[in-house]
Amino acid sequence: MYTDPNATIAWSGNLMPKFRTDVSLKTFLGRGSGESLQMVFNGDGFVVVQPYEEVYLQNDQ
């Protein structure tokens, strides 16, 4: 299972997370189709995630 580190809340004790990076030219140009950093879980267990979106505040003044 692959998850976004910002959305990953918890996982069962028998899972050991690893980090995976996917950096390419598209990532630097802002045209990547996914997360460039992901958590990878292998084995039996569960992972708890919650929706996460970055919010950019705009000052109109």
Backbone atoms as SQL, in Angstrom:
CREATE TABLE atoms (id INTEGER PRIMARY KEY, chain TEXT, resi INTEGER, resn TEXT, atom TEXT, x REAL, y REAL, z REAL);
INSERT INTO atoms VALUES
  (1, 'A', 1, 'MET', 'N', 0.839, -1.168, 0.000),
  (2, 'A', 1, 'MET', 'CA', 0.000, 0.000, 0.000),
  (3, 'A', 1, 'MET', 'C', 0.893, 1.243, 0.000),
  (4, 'A', 2, 'TYR', 'N', 0.528, 2.227, -0.795),
  (5, 'A', 2, 'TYR', 'CA', 1.224, 3.501, -0.865),
  (6, 'A', 2, 'TYR', 'C', 0.320, 4.580, -0.289),
  (7, 'A', 3, 'THR', 'N', 0.868, 5.446, 0.559),
  (8, 'A', 3, 'THR', 'CA', 0.073, 6.535, 1.116),
  (9, 'A', 3, 'THR', 'C', 0.848, 7.840, 1.059),
  (10, 'A', 4, 'ASP', 'N', 0.120, 8.926, 1.129),
  (11, 'A', 4, 'ASP', 'CA', 0.698, 10.258, 1.235),
  (12, 'A', 4, 'ASP', 'C', 1.124, 10.461, 2.691),
  (13, 'A', 5, 'PRO', 'N', 2.382, 10.810, 2.966),
  (14, 'A', 5, 'PRO', 'CA', 2.817, 10.996, 4.349),
  (15, 'A', 5, 'PRO', 'C', 2.001, 12.035, 5.121),
  (16, 'A', 6, 'ASN', 'N', 1.474, 13.037, 4.444),
  (17, 'A', 6, 'ASN', 'CA', 0.673, 14.061, 5.121),
  (18, 'A', 6, 'ASN', 'C', -0.695, 13.542, 5.539),
  (19, 'A', 7, 'ALA', 'N', -1.169, 12.476, 4.906),
  (20, 'A', 7, 'ALA', 'CA', -2.490, 11.932, 5.204),
  (21, 'A', 7, 'ALA', 'C', -2.430, 10.689, 6.085),
  (22, 'A', 8, 'THR', 'N', -1.252, 10.135, 6.299),
  (23, 'A', 8, 'THR', 'CA', -1.110, 8.909, 7.080),
  (24, 'A', 8, 'THR', 'C', -1.163, 9.236, 8.565),
  (25, 'A', 9, 'ILE', 'N', -2.096, 8.598, 9.265),
  (26, 'A', 9, 'ILE', 'CA', -2.314, 8.870, 10.685),
  (27, 'A', 9, 'ILE', 'C', -1.666, 7.804, 11.565),
  (28, 'A', 10, 'ALA', 'N', -1.919, 6.524, 11.270),
  (29, 'A', 10, 'ALA', 'CA', -1.426, 5.429, 12.108),
  (30, 'A', 10, 'ALA', 'C', -1.391, 4.144, 11.294),
  (31, 'A', 11, 'TRP', 'N', -0.667, 3.143, 11.815),
  (32, 'A', 11, 'TRP', 'CA', -0.629, 1.837, 11.196),
  (33, 'A', 11, 'TRP', 'C', -0.398, 0.793, 12.266),
  (34, 'A', 12, 'SER', 'N', -0.745, -0.452, 11.943),
  (35, 'A', 12, 'SER', 'CA', -0.606, -1.522, 12.924),
  (36, 'A', 12, 'SER', 'C', 0.874, -1.822, 13.162),
  (37, 'A', 13, 'GLY', 'N', 1.165, -2.354, 14.339),
  (38, 'A', 13, 'GLY', 'CA', 2.539, -2.521, 14.796),
  (39, 'A', 13, 'GLY', 'C', 3.401, -3.446, 13.961),
  (40, 'A', 14, 'ASN', 'N', 2.798, -4.379, 13.217),
  (41, 'A', 14, 'ASN', 'CA', 3.624, -5.295, 12.438),
  (42, 'A', 14, 'ASN', 'C', 4.003, -4.744, 11.069),
  (43, 'A', 15, 'LEU', 'N', 3.548, -3.548, 10.723),
  (44, 'A', 15, 'LEU', 'CA', 3.934, -2.910, 9.461),
  (45, 'A', 15, 'LEU', 'C', 5.079, -1.926, 9.717),
  (46, 'A', 16, 'MET', 'N', 6.080, -1.983, 8.870),
  (47, 'A', 16, 'MET', 'CA', 7.194, -1.044, 8.969),
  (48, 'A', 16, 'MET', 'C', 7.187, -0.160, 7.720),
  (49, 'A', 17, 'PRO', 'N', 6.932, 1.134, 7.877),
  (50, 'A', 17, 'PRO', 'CA', 6.870, 2.001, 6.692),
  (51, 'A', 17, 'PRO', 'C', 8.261, 2.274, 6.124),
  (52, 'A', 18, 'LYS', 'N', 8.289, 2.430, 4.814),
  (53, 'A', 18, 'LYS', 'CA', 9.480, 2.883, 4.100),
  (54, 'A', 18, 'LYS', 'C', 9.038, 4.070, 3.256),
  (55, 'A', 19, 'PHE', 'N', 9.977, 4.912, 2.894),
  (56, 'A', 19, 'PHE', 'CA', 9.647, 6.062, 2.059),
  (57, 'A', 19, 'PHE', 'C', 10.127, 5.820, 0.642),
  (58, 'A', 20, 'ARG', 'N', 9.293, 6.242, -0.303),
  (59, 'A', 20, 'ARG', 'CA', 9.592, 6.100, -1.722),
  (60, 'A', 20, 'ARG', 'C', 9.525, 7.477, -2.356),
  (61, 'A', 21, 'THR', 'N', 10.523, 7.794, -3.152),
  (62, 'A', 21, 'THR', 'CA', 10.514, 9.072, -3.867),
  (63, 'A', 21, 'THR', 'C', 10.372, 8.806, -5.357),
  (64, 'A', 22, 'ASP', 'N', 9.681, 9.700, -6.018),
  (65, 'A', 22, 'ASP', 'CA', 9.488, 9.617, -7.459),
  (66, 'A', 22, 'ASP', 'C', 9.758, 11.002, -8.016),
  (67, 'A', 23, 'VAL', 'N', 11.013, 11.280, -8.251),
  (68, 'A', 23, 'VAL', 'CA', 11.402, 12.601, -8.750),
  (69, 'A', 23, 'VAL', 'C', 11.814, 12.465, -10.202),
  (70, 'A', 24, 'SER', 'N', 11.216, 13.298, -11.044),
  (71, 'A', 24, 'SER', 'CA', 11.546, 13.281, -12.464),
  (72, 'A', 24, 'SER', 'C', 11.487, 14.713, -12.985),
  (73, 'A', 25, 'LEU', 'N', 11.775, 14.883, -14.226),
  (74, 'A', 25, 'LEU', 'CA', 11.706, 16.207, -14.842),
  (75, 'A', 25, 'LEU', 'C', 10.294, 16.769, -14.752),
  (76, 'A', 26, 'LYS', 'N', 9.276, 15.903, -14.899),
  (77, 'A', 26, 'LYS', 'CA', 7.885, 16.351, -14.799),
  (78, 'A', 26, 'LYS', 'C', 7.594, 16.920, -13.418),
  (79, 'A', 27, 'THR', 'N', 8.196, 16.335, -12.375),
  (80, 'A', 27, 'THR', 'CA', 7.993, 16.830, -11.012),
  (81, 'A', 27, 'THR', 'C', 8.487, 18.273, -10.901),
  (82, 'A', 28, 'PHE', 'N', 9.660, 18.548, -11.449),
  (83, 'A', 28, 'PHE', 'CA', 10.221, 19.895, -11.373),
  (84, 'A', 28, 'PHE', 'C', 9.436, 20.906, -12.209),
  (85, 'A', 29, 'LEU', 'N', 8.799, 20.445, -13.266),
  (86, 'A', 29, 'LEU', 'CA', 8.014, 21.335, -14.116),
  (87, 'A', 29, 'LEU', 'C', 6.578, 21.494, -13.620),
  (88, 'A', 30, 'GLY', 'N', 6.227, 20.794, -12.535),
  (89, 'A', 30, 'GLY', 'CA', 4.881, 20.897, -11.994),
  (90, 'A', 30, 'GLY', 'C', 3.851, 20.115, -12.770),
  (91, 'A', 31, 'ARG', 'N', 4.278, 19.132, -13.539),
  (92, 'A', 31, 'ARG', 'CA', 3.353, 18.344, -14.350),
  (93, 'A', 31, 'ARG', 'C', 3.318, 16.882, -13.929),
  (94, 'A', 32, 'GLY', 'N', 3.789, 16.605, -12.724),
  (95, 'A', 32, 'GLY', 'CA', 3.760, 15.235, -12.226),
  (96, 'A', 32, 'GLY', 'C', 2.331, 14.786, -11.991),
  (97, 'A', 33, 'SER', 'N', 2.114, 13.493, -12.064),
  (98, 'A', 33, 'SER', 'CA', 0.750, 12.980, -11.924),
  (99, 'A', 33, 'SER', 'C', 0.484, 12.376, -10.558),
  (100, 'A', 34, 'GLY', 'N', 1.402, 12.531, -9.601),
  (101, 'A', 34, 'GLY', 'CA', 1.189, 11.941, -8.291),
  (102, 'A', 34, 'GLY', 'C', 2.061, 12.593, -7.249),
  (103, 'A', 35, 'GLU', 'N', 2.104, 11.971, -6.109),
  (104, 'A', 35, 'GLU', 'CA', 2.919, 12.480, -5.022),
  (105, 'A', 35, 'GLU', 'C', 4.375, 12.121, -5.271),
  (106, 'A', 36, 'SER', 'N', 5.301, 13.042, -5.020),
  (107, 'A', 36, 'SER', 'CA', 6.707, 12.739, -5.229),
  (108, 'A', 36, 'SER', 'C', 7.314, 12.013, -4.033),
  (109, 'A', 37, 'LEU', 'N', 6.665, 12.062, -2.864),
  (110, 'A', 37, 'LEU', 'CA', 7.114, 11.325, -1.685),
  (111, 'A', 37, 'LEU', 'C', 5.937, 10.508, -1.163),
  (112, 'A', 38, 'GLN', 'N', 6.140, 9.211, -1.009),
  (113, 'A', 38, 'GLN', 'CA', 5.074, 8.329, -0.548),
  (114, 'A', 38, 'GLN', 'C', 5.610, 7.398, 0.536),
  (115, 'A', 39, 'MET', 'N', 4.703, 6.949, 1.396),
  (116, 'A', 39, 'MET', 'CA', 5.034, 5.918, 2.366),
  (117, 'A', 39, 'MET', 'C', 4.586, 4.585, 1.784),
  (118, 'A', 40, 'VAL', 'N', 5.406, 3.563, 1.956),
  (119, 'A', 40, 'VAL', 'CA', 5.104, 2.231, 1.430),
  (120, 'A', 40, 'VAL', 'C', 4.977, 1.276, 2.609),
  (121, 'A', 41, 'PHE', 'N', 3.883, 0.515, 2.637),
  (122, 'A', 41, 'PHE', 'CA', 3.646, -0.487, 3.679),
  (123, 'A', 41, 'PHE', 'C', 3.497, -1.849, 3.022),
  (124, 'A', 42, 'ASN', 'N', 4.224, -2.830, 3.527),
  (125, 'A', 42, 'ASN', 'CA', 4.130, -4.211, 3.037),
  (126, 'A', 42, 'ASN', 'C', 3.771, -5.123, 4.201),
  (127, 'A', 43, 'GLY', 'N', 3.022, -6.176, 3.930),
  (128, 'A', 43, 'GLY', 'CA', 2.669, -7.149, 4.950),
  (129, 'A', 43, 'GLY', 'C', 1.214, -7.065, 5.338),
  (130, 'A', 44, 'ASP', 'N', 0.880, -7.800, 6.388),
  (131, 'A', 44, 'ASP', 'CA', -0.493, -7.834, 6.885),
  (132, 'A', 44, 'ASP', 'C', -0.679, -6.773, 7.959),
  (133, 'A', 45, 'GLY', 'N', -1.794, -6.079, 7.898),
  (134, 'A', 45, 'GLY', 'CA', -2.093, -5.051, 8.885),
  (135, 'A', 45, 'GLY', 'C', -3.013, -4.010, 8.298),
  (136, 'A', 46, 'PHE', 'N', -3.102, -2.885, 8.984),
  (137, 'A', 46, 'PHE', 'CA', -3.968, -1.807, 8.517),
  (138, 'A', 46, 'PHE', 'C', -3.241, -0.479, 8.604),
  (139, 'A', 47, 'VAL', 'N', -3.687, 0.458, 7.775),
  (140, 'A', 47, 'VAL', 'CA', -3.161, 1.824, 7.755),
  (141, 'A', 47, 'VAL', 'C', -4.354, 2.761, 7.818),
  (142, 'A', 48, 'VAL', 'N', -4.283, 3.761, 8.673),
  (143, 'A', 48, 'VAL', 'CA', -5.353, 4.750, 8.815),
  (144, 'A', 48, 'VAL', 'C', -4.892, 6.036, 8.123),
  (145, 'A', 49, 'VAL', 'N', -5.713, 6.505, 7.179),
  (146, 'A', 49, 'VAL', 'CA', -5.404, 7.757, 6.476),
  (147, 'A', 49, 'VAL', 'C', -6.607, 8.685, 6.559),
  (148, 'A', 50, 'GLN', 'N', -6.341, 9.972, 6.435),
  (149, 'A', 50, 'GLN', 'CA', -7.412, 10.956, 6.353),
  (150, 'A', 50, 'GLN', 'C', -7.137, 11.839, 5.147),
  (151, 'A', 51, 'PRO', 'N', -8.175, 12.380, 4.531),
  (152, 'A', 51, 'PRO', 'CA', -7.972, 13.266, 3.382),
  (153, 'A', 51, 'PRO', 'C', -7.113, 14.461, 3.771),
  (154, 'A', 52, 'TYR', 'N', -6.219, 14.837, 2.883),
  (155, 'A', 52, 'TYR', 'CA', -5.341, 15.972, 3.137),
  (156, 'A', 52, 'TYR', 'C', -5.150, 16.732, 1.834),
  (157, 'A', 53, 'GLU', 'N', -5.395, 18.011, 1.880),
  (158, 'A', 53, 'GLU', 'CA', -5.134, 18.890, 0.743),
  (159, 'A', 53, 'GLU', 'C', -4.479, 20.150, 1.273),
  (160, 'A', 54, 'GLU', 'N', -3.444, 20.595, 0.598),
  (161, 'A', 54, 'GLU', 'CA', -2.819, 21.845, 0.994),
  (162, 'A', 54, 'GLU', 'C', -3.746, 22.996, 0.615),
  (163, 'A', 55, 'VAL', 'N', -3.869, 23.951, 1.520),
  (164, 'A', 55, 'VAL', 'CA', -4.702, 25.120, 1.279),
  (165, 'A', 55, 'VAL', 'C', -3.792, 26.338, 1.263),
  (166, 'A', 56, 'TYR', 'N', -3.884, 27.079, 0.209),
  (167, 'A', 56, 'TYR', 'CA', -3.076, 28.289, 0.073),
  (168, 'A', 56, 'TYR', 'C', -3.984, 29.484, 0.313),
  (169, 'A', 57, 'LEU', 'N', -3.623, 30.296, 1.265),
  (170, 'A', 57, 'LEU', 'CA', -4.414, 31.487, 1.574),
  (171, 'A', 57, 'LEU', 'C', -3.969, 32.626, 0.662),
  (172, 'A', 58, 'GLN', 'N', -4.935, 33.388, 0.240),
  (173, 'A', 58, 'GLN', 'CA', -4.650, 34.496, -0.654),
  (174, 'A', 58, 'GLN', 'C', -5.059, 35.778, 0.048),
  (175, 'A', 59, 'ASN', 'N', -4.176, 36.752, 0.034),
  (176, 'A', 59, 'ASN', 'CA', -4.461, 38.049, 0.614),
  (177, 'A', 59, 'ASN', 'C', -4.834, 39.001, -0.523),
  (178, 'A', 60, 'ASP', 'N', -6.090, 39.433, -0.553),
  (179, 'A', 60, 'ASP', 'CA', -6.582, 40.283, -1.650),
  (180, 'A', 60, 'ASP', 'C', -6.310, 41.758, -1.438),
  (181, 'A', 61, 'GLN', 'N', -5.585, 42.099, -0.419),
  (182, 'A', 61, 'GLN', 'CA', -5.351, 43.536, -0.155),
  (183, 'A', 61, 'GLN', 'C', -4.151, 44.042, -0.878);
